[in-house]
Amino acid sequence: SEEISSMSHNASVSSVSYNASRLYAAKAVFSYPVWKGQLQAGTEETVSRRTDEYAISGVDIPASTAQVKEDNYAGFATYAFLLGRSQLSAGVRYEHVSYAYDDALAPEASLSRNYSNWFPTLSYAGAAGPVQLMFSYSAKTRRPNYANLSSAIRYNNRYTWQSGNAQLQPELSHNIGITSIWKFITLMVNYTRTDNAIVTWSSAWDDEGVVLVRPRNIDT
């Protein structure tokens, strides 16, 4: 990046980035008829590794070398059945995640965490006279991607730098949806509550007008 400025000094900035990712995954699902419905159960495993190296010259930004390890083990079961004119479905998913962030150049920034969560789901579809009714509830998680977890500071321009945040917590959302249909009229109500929501946050980095843009969790 070659920057020429009539109001400040000229700058010549060079950066080198290296990323390597590996993912191993397996999933097994079993299905069996039970009573008036179908029971499904299974297991899912993912193992991922990522190496992220970043170096820059021409500006006072530290280099970064980090490795992210994540092991996810899950088990799930769902049962769906018909009852008269109605269809019901209920399920649950259990996840155990081991997460480790190792910063080779800044060991004090390294961390490891374990997450164990239950994610239930429930749905109903039926009719009450001429009115069709649908209801659903689900709990889900959204984990930050590797770019959001990297602590490397990236140079956008002389006033804006960008970084991830290894301290990010996963988002956890609860979703409720209700729909009713009568002739040509449809009424829909949706409610979502998100804990530890991830947003992009800007803050001053120094006294020279540099802004650091990075993700963070909103406190709830």
C-alpha positions as CSV (number, residue, x, y, z in Angstrom):
1,S,0.0,0.0,0.0
2,E,1.5,3.3,-1.1
3,E,-0.1,6.4,0.5
4,I,0.6,9.9,-0.6
5,S,-0.8,12.7,1.5
6,S,-0.7,16.5,1.2
7,M,-1.7,16.9,4.9
8,S,0.5,14.2,6.5
9,H,3.5,12.1,5.8
10,N,3.7,9.6,2.9
11,A,3.6,5.9,3.8
12,S,4.7,2.6,2.3
13,V,3.1,-0.4,4.0
14,S,3.7,-4.1,3.2
15,S,1.9,-7.1,4.8
16,V,2.1,-10.8,4.4
17,S,-0.6,-13.2,5.6
18,Y,-0.6,-17.0,5.8
19,N,-3.6,-19.1,6.8
20,A,-4.0,-22.9,6.8
21,S,-7.1,-24.8,7.9
22,R,-8.0,-28.4,8.4
23,L,-11.4,-29.9,9.1
24,Y,-12.4,-33.5,9.9
25,A,-16.1,-34.3,10.3
26,A,-18.3,-37.3,10.8
27,K,-22.1,-37.8,11.2
28,A,-24.3,-40.8,11.7
29,V,-28.2,-40.7,11.7
30,F,-30.5,-43.5,12.7
31,S,-34.2,-43.5,11.9
32,Y,-36.9,-45.9,13.3
33,P,-40.7,-45.9,13.3
34,V,-42.2,-45.6,16.8
35,W,-45.9,-45.5,17.5
36,K,-47.5,-43.0,15.1
37,G,-44.3,-41.3,14.2
38,Q,-40.6,-41.4,13.4
39,L,-37.7,-41.3,15.8
40,Q,-34.4,-40.0,14.5
41,A,-31.2,-40.0,16.6
42,G,-27.6,-39.5,15.8
43,T,-24.2,-38.1,16.5
44,E,-21.9,-35.5,14.9
45,E,-18.3,-34.8,15.4
46,T,-16.1,-32.0,13.9
47,V,-12.4,-31.4,14.6
48,S,-10.8,-28.2,13.2
49,R,-7.4,-26.7,13.3
50,R,-6.2,-23.3,11.9
51,T,-2.9,-21.6,11.8
52,D,-2.9,-17.8,11.2
53,E,0.4,-15.8,10.6
54,Y,0.5,-12.1,9.9
55,A,3.5,-9.7,9.6
56,I,3.6,-6.1,8.5
57,S,6.3,-3.5,7.9
58,G,6.1,0.3,7.4
59,V,3.8,0.8,10.4
60,D,4.0,0.1,14.1
61,I,1.8,-3.0,14.3
62,P,3.0,-6.1,16.0
63,A,3.2,-9.4,14.0
64,S,1.0,-12.3,15.0
65,T,1.3,-16.1,15.0
66,A,-1.6,-18.0,16.4
67,Q,-3.3,-21.4,16.3
68,V,-7.0,-22.2,16.9
69,K,-8.2,-25.7,17.9
70,E,-11.8,-26.6,18.2
71,D,-13.3,-30.0,18.9
72,N,-17.1,-30.3,18.7
73,Y,-19.0,-33.5,19.8
74,A,-22.8,-33.6,19.5
75,G,-25.7,-36.0,20.0
76,F,-29.2,-35.3,18.9
77,A,-32.7,-36.9,18.8
78,T,-36.0,-35.9,17.2
79,Y,-39.4,-37.4,17.3
80,A,-42.2,-36.4,14.9
81,F,-45.7,-37.8,14.8
82,L,-49.2,-37.2,13.5
83,L,-52.1,-36.8,15.8
84,G,-55.4,-36.4,14.0
85,R,-55.1,-33.3,11.9
86,S,-52.0,-32.1,13.7
87,Q,-48.3,-32.8,13.3
88,L,-46.0,-32.4,16.3
89,S,-42.2,-32.6,16.4
90,A,-39.8,-32.3,19.4
91,G,-36.1,-32.7,19.6
92,V,-33.0,-31.9,21.5
93,R,-29.3,-31.5,20.7
94,Y,-26.4,-31.7,23.1
95,E,-23.0,-30.1,22.2
96,H,-19.7,-30.2,24.0
97,V,-17.0,-28.0,22.5
98,S,-13.4,-27.7,23.5
99,Y,-11.8,-24.5,22.2
100,A,-8.2,-23.4,22.5
101,Y,-6.4,-20.3,21.2
102,D,-2.6,-20.3,21.3
103,D,-0.7,-17.1,20.5
104,A,2.9,-17.8,20.0
105,L,4.1,-14.2,20.1
106,A,1.8,-13.1,23.0
107,P,1.3,-16.1,25.4
108,E,-0.6,-14.0,27.8
109,A,-3.4,-13.7,25.2
110,S,-3.7,-17.5,24.9
111,L,-6.9,-19.1,26.4
112,S,-8.9,-22.3,26.4
113,R,-12.6,-22.9,27.1
114,N,-15.1,-25.7,27.2
115,Y,-18.8,-25.3,26.3
116,S,-21.6,-27.7,27.1
117,N,-25.1,-26.8,25.9
118,W,-28.5,-28.2,25.3
119,F,-30.5,-27.0,22.3
120,P,-34.2,-28.0,22.3
121,T,-36.6,-27.7,19.4
122,L,-40.4,-27.9,19.3
123,S,-42.9,-27.4,16.4
124,Y,-46.6,-27.8,15.9
125,A,-48.8,-27.6,12.8
126,G,-52.6,-28.1,12.9
127,A,-56.0,-26.6,12.4
128,A,-58.6,-25.1,14.7
129,G,-61.7,-25.1,12.6
130,P,-61.1,-22.9,9.6
131,V,-57.9,-21.5,11.0
132,Q,-54.5,-23.1,10.3
133,L,-52.0,-22.8,13.1
134,M,-48.2,-23.2,13.3
135,F,-45.9,-22.8,16.2
136,S,-42.1,-23.3,16.5
137,Y,-39.4,-22.9,19.1
138,S,-35.7,-23.5,18.8
139,A,-32.5,-22.7,20.6
140,K,-29.4,-22.2,18.5
141,T,-25.8,-21.1,18.8
142,R,-23.6,-19.2,16.4
143,R,-19.9,-19.4,17.0
144,P,-17.5,-16.7,15.8
145,N,-15.6,-17.6,12.6
146,Y,-11.8,-17.8,12.6
147,A,-11.3,-14.3,11.2
148,N,-13.3,-12.9,14.1
149,L,-11.1,-14.8,16.6
150,S,-7.7,-13.7,15.2
151,S,-5.9,-11.1,17.3
152,A,-3.8,-10.0,14.4
153,I,-4.2,-6.3,13.7
154,R,-4.8,-5.7,9.9
155,Y,-3.9,-2.4,8.3
156,N,-6.7,-0.9,6.2
157,N,-5.4,2.6,5.9
158,R,-3.5,5.1,8.2
159,Y,-6.7,5.9,10.1
160,T,-8.4,2.5,10.3
161,W,-7.0,-0.8,11.6
162,Q,-9.0,-4.0,12.0
163,S,-8.6,-7.0,14.3
164,G,-10.5,-10.0,15.6
165,N,-11.1,-10.8,19.3
166,A,-10.0,-14.2,20.8
167,Q,-12.1,-13.4,23.8
168,L,-15.4,-13.6,21.9
169,Q,-18.1,-15.8,23.3
170,P,-20.6,-17.7,21.1
171,E,-24.0,-16.2,20.5
172,L,-27.0,-18.1,21.9
173,S,-30.4,-17.4,20.4
174,H,-34.0,-18.5,21.4
175,N,-36.5,-18.2,18.6
176,I,-40.3,-18.4,18.9
177,G,-42.6,-18.2,15.8
178,I,-46.4,-18.3,15.7
179,T,-48.4,-18.2,12.4
180,S,-52.1,-18.4,11.9
181,I,-53.9,-18.4,8.5
182,W,-57.6,-17.8,7.9
183,K,-58.7,-17.6,4.3
184,F,-56.5,-14.8,2.7
185,I,-55.4,-13.4,6.1
186,T,-52.1,-14.4,7.6
187,L,-50.9,-13.3,11.0
188,M,-47.2,-13.9,12.0
189,V,-45.5,-13.2,15.3
190,N,-41.7,-13.8,15.8
191,Y,-39.6,-13.3,18.8
192,T,-35.9,-13.7,19.1
193,R,-33.7,-13.3,22.1
194,T,-29.9,-13.3,21.6
195,D,-27.4,-13.6,24.4
196,N,-23.8,-12.4,23.9
197,A,-24.7,-10.9,20.5
198,I,-21.6,-10.2,18.4
199,V,-21.3,-6.7,16.9
200,T,-18.6,-4.7,15.2
201,W,-17.1,-2.1,17.6
202,S,-14.8,0.8,16.9
203,S,-12.5,2.4,19.5
204,A,-9.6,4.8,19.5
205,W,-6.2,3.1,19.3
206,D,-3.8,6.0,19.9
207,D,-3.7,9.9,20.0
208,E,-3.1,10.2,16.2
209,G,-6.6,9.5,15.1
210,V,-6.3,5.7,14.5
211,V,-9.5,3.7,15.0
212,L,-9.4,0.0,15.7
213,V,-12.4,-2.0,14.4
214,R,-13.0,-5.3,16.1
215,P,-15.9,-7.6,17.1
216,R,-17.2,-7.8,20.7
217,N,-20.0,-9.3,22.6
218,I,-22.8,-7.0,23.9
219,D,-23.4,-7.5,27.6
220,T,-26.9,-8.8,28.4
